[in-house]
Amino acid sequence: METPFTLLSQIFAVTGPVFIMVLVGMLLRKIDLIDDAFINTASTLTFRATMPTLLFLGIIKADLATALQPRLIGYFCLATLLSFAGAWLWSLRFVAREDRGVYVQGAFRGNCGIVSLALAANQYGAYGLSTGGVMSGLVIVLFNILSTIVLSIYSSSYEANLRTVLRDLAKNPLIISVVAGLLMASLKLSLPPWLMVSGEYLGSLTLPLALVCVGGSLSLEAFRDSGRAAFSSSLLKVLWLPLIFTALAWVLGFEGRELGLLFLFLASPTAAVSYVMARTSGSNARLAANIIALSTLLSVITIMVGLYLLQYWKLI
């Protein structure tokens, strides 16, 4: 029989390596072993090269019937849409108009491609990496469209059009890698062994490098300066919305590793790219930074508690 201590040990084996790497990034930044230039370069390398490679190889090595799960992906996209709508409705009453776009983006846009994917790979191995990779790649389309909509509405200096959004999506390396991987897997094509090994070397850089960059980009000042709006948006992102939609998924019949994967993706902290979009749109970038920092800190607790409860109740 599993004891509470055994469960905690298992959960820390999943979450510990991820959040420790984030902490390492914070420490390296604090002692100036890495700086903004390194973080920007490494983040670009991750986004344009190593993560697309990781996702592509994860998909072509997996059974396509396992990696591509329309019901699971469909539910996650629906939960994202409802989270977006719910956060927006809440902001209409409780958030200043000029901050609503940043608030809503912070509440629904998760760090699925880095934190969730790392946790899924730790928890479920190849299944978590391949299925999580497909989920990450496809939900990016939804994230970008919804973020553009809400930021353009509440920013006086930001104008976006459908053509620009579609162009950016078509050039997104993560989306391209997922589509290419699905196409190659469906055609049952394979790469020569030497190329697979080289790709695995490159892809293996992704998660540790990306997590260090996440930690290095967090600001201790943001923790101290987080106000009511940042705290509210962060709680929606890592507590209330994951609680609601994980419970609903269980009611609808999701269980086991599918339910666990949904929870890990729903409970991820706010994506770091939300700061870039807020700054580009002329919105409150400081609020965006506060939400990222605070949601990342809170997610350490909420993800560990959530995994503990799901495993204690034998739902995953």
Protein Blocks (a to p, Z undefined) as FASTA:
>chain_A
ZZfklmmmmmmmmmmmmmmmmmmmmmmmmnopacfklmmmmmmmmmmmmmmmmmmmmmmm
pcfklmpcfklmmmmmmmmmmmmmmmmmmmmmmgcfklmmmmmmmmmmccfklmmmmmmm
mmnommlmmmmmmmmmmmmmmmmmmmmmmmmmmpckbccdfklmmmmmmmmmklmmmmmm
mmmmmnopacdfklmmmmmmmmmmmmmmmmmmmmmmpcfklmmmpcfklmmmmmmmmmmm
mmmmmmmmmmnopacjllmmmmmmmmpccdfklmmmmmmnopafklmmmmmmmmmmmmmm
mmmmmmmmmmmnopZZ
